[in-house]
Amino acid sequence: MKFHCSSEPSPLLLNLKKDAGIGDLKKLIAAQTGTRYDKIVLKKWYTVFKDHIKLSDYEIHDGMNLELYYQ
């Protein structure tokens, strides 16, 4: 699965397997942005995604938008 993250100063493009977890996605974002992964929060509406749950369990797929926050 490919993720496009519209972040400042430059956008990120991340590739993950479908069986990857939210924690894996957060670690890739952290590596690209230079932030600690435990300070990143991923949300969709009012749902905060937990690190130990897989992307497929949350039904996250290509083309889906997620909200990225720093804690």
GUZA-197053 format. One line per 8 residues: their letters; for each residue x, y, z of N, C-alpha, C. Coordinates in Angstrom, 1 decimal, decimal comma. Example, Ala and Ser with C-alpha at 12.3 -4.5 7.8 and 13.67 -1.06 7.14 Angstrom:
BEGIN
as> 13,2 -5,7 7,8 12,3 -4,5 7,8 13,2 -3,3 7,8  12,8 -2,2 7,1 13,7 -1,1 7,1 12,9 0,0 7,9 $
# end
This chain:
BEGIN
mkfhcsse> 0,8 -1,2 0,0 0,0 0,0 0,0 0,9 1,2 0,0  0,4 2,2 -0,7 1,2 3,5 -0,8 0,4 4,6 0,0  1,2 5,4 0,8 0,6 6,5 1,5 1,3 7,7 1,1  0,5 8,7 0,8 0,9 10,1 0,5 0,6 11,0 1,7  1,6 11,6 2,3 1,4 12,4 3,4 1,7 13,9 3,1  0,7 14,7 3,1 0,9 16,1 2,7 1,4 16,9 4,0  2,7 16,9 4,1 3,2 17,6 5,3 4,2 18,7 4,9  4,4 19,6 5,8 5,4 20,6 5,5 6,7 20,2 6,0 $
psplllnl> 7,8 20,6 5,4 7,9 21,4 4,2 7,8 20,6 2,9  7,9 19,3 3,0 7,7 18,5 1,7 6,9 17,3 1,9  6,1 16,9 0,9 5,2 15,7 1,1 6,0 14,4 1,2  5,4 13,4 1,8 6,1 12,1 2,0 5,4 11,1 1,2  6,1 10,1 0,7 5,5 9,0 0,0 6,1 7,7 0,7  5,2 6,9 1,3 5,5 5,8 2,1 4,9 4,5 1,5  5,7 3,4 1,5 5,2 2,1 1,0 5,2 1,1 2,2  4,0 0,5 2,3 3,9 -0,5 3,4 3,2 -1,7 2,8 $
kkdagigd> 3,4 -2,9 3,5 2,6 -4,1 3,2 1,2 -4,0 3,8  0,3 -4,7 3,3 -1,1 -4,7 3,7 -1,2 -5,2 5,2  -0,3 -6,1 5,6 -0,4 -6,6 6,9 0,4 -5,8 8,0  0,8 -4,6 7,6 1,6 -3,8 8,5 0,6 -3,2 9,5  1,2 -2,8 10,7 0,4 -2,2 11,7 0,5 -0,7 11,7  -0,3 0,0 12,5 -0,3 1,4 12,6 1,0 1,9 13,2  1,6 1,1 14,1 2,9 1,4 14,7 4,0 1,5 13,6  3,9 0,6 12,6 4,9 0,5 11,5 4,7 1,8 10,7 $
lkkliaaq> 3,5 2,2 10,4 3,3 3,4 9,6 3,8 4,6 10,4  3,6 4,7 11,7 4,0 5,8 12,5 5,6 5,9 12,5  6,2 4,7 12,6 7,7 4,7 12,6 8,3 5,1 11,2  7,6 4,8 10,1 8,1 5,3 8,8 7,9 6,8 8,7  6,8 7,3 9,2 6,6 8,8 9,2 7,6 9,5 10,1  7,9 8,9 11,2 8,9 9,5 12,1 10,3 9,5 11,5  10,6 8,4 10,8 11,9 8,4 10,2 12,1 9,4 9,1  11,0 9,7 8,4 11,0 10,7 7,3 11,0 12,1 7,8 $
tgtrydki> 10,3 12,3 8,9 10,1 13,7 9,4 11,1 14,1 10,5  11,8 13,1 11,1 12,7 13,4 12,2 12,0 13,6 13,5  10,8 13,1 13,7 10,0 13,2 14,9 10,0 11,8 15,6  9,8 11,8 16,9 9,7 10,5 17,6 8,4 9,9 17,3  8,3 8,6 17,0 7,1 8,0 16,6 6,0 8,0 17,7  6,4 8,0 18,9 5,4 8,0 20,0 4,7 9,3 20,2  5,2 10,3 19,5 4,6 11,7 19,5 3,6 11,9 18,3  3,5 10,9 17,5 2,6 11,0 16,3 1,3 10,3 16,6 $
vlkkwytv> 0,2 11,0 16,3 -1,2 10,4 16,5 -1,8 10,4 15,1  -2,4 9,2 14,8 -3,1 9,1 13,5 -4,6 8,9 13,9  -5,4 9,7 13,2 -6,9 9,7 13,5 -7,7 9,7 12,2  -8,9 9,3 12,3 -9,9 9,4 11,3 -11,2 9,8 12,0  -11,7 11,0 11,8 -12,8 11,6 12,5 -12,4 11,6 14,0  -13,2 10,8 14,8 -12,9 10,8 16,2 -12,2 9,5 16,7  -11,8 8,7 15,7 -11,2 7,4 16,0 -9,7 7,6 16,1  -9,1 7,3 17,2 -7,6 7,4 17,3 -7,1 6,0 17,1 $
fkdhikls> -6,2 5,8 16,1 -5,7 4,5 15,8 -4,6 4,0 16,7  -4,8 2,8 17,2 -3,8 2,2 18,2 -2,7 1,5 17,4  -1,5 1,6 18,0 -0,2 1,1 17,4 -0,2 -0,4 17,1  -0,8 -1,2 17,9 -0,7 -2,6 17,8 -1,7 -3,3 16,8  -2,6 -2,5 16,3 -3,6 -3,0 15,4 -3,2 -2,8 13,9  -3,5 -3,8 13,1 -3,1 -3,7 11,7 -4,0 -2,8 10,9  -3,4 -2,3 9,8 -4,1 -1,4 8,9 -5,4 -2,0 8,3  -5,3 -3,3 8,0 -6,4 -4,0 7,4 -7,5 -4,1 8,4 $
dyeihdgm> -7,2 -4,2 9,7 -8,3 -4,3 10,7 -9,1 -3,0 10,8  -8,4 -1,9 10,6 -9,1 -0,6 10,6 -9,7 -0,3 9,2  -9,6 -1,3 8,3 -10,1 -1,1 6,9 -9,4 0,1 6,2  -8,1 0,3 6,5 -7,4 1,4 5,8 -6,9 0,8 4,5  -7,1 1,5 3,4 -6,7 1,0 2,1 -6,2 2,2 1,3  -5,7 1,9 0,0 -5,2 2,9 -0,8 -6,2 4,0 -1,1  -5,7 5,2 -1,1 -6,6 6,4 -1,4 -7,3 6,9 -0,2  -7,1 6,3 1,0 -7,8 6,8 2,2 -7,0 7,9 2,8 $
nlelyyq> -7,7 8,9 3,3 -7,1 10,0 4,0 -7,1 9,8 5,5  -6,0 10,0 6,2 -5,9 10,0 7,6 -5,4 11,3 8,1  -5,8 11,6 9,4 -5,3 12,8 10,0 -4,1 12,6 10,8  -3,1 13,4 10,7 -1,8 13,3 11,4 -1,6 14,4 12,3  -1,4 14,1 13,6 -1,3 15,1 14,7 0,0 14,8 15,4  0,6 15,8 16,0 1,8 15,7 16,8 1,3 15,9 18,3  1,7 15,1 19,2 1,3 15,2 20,5 2,3 15,9 21,4 $
# end
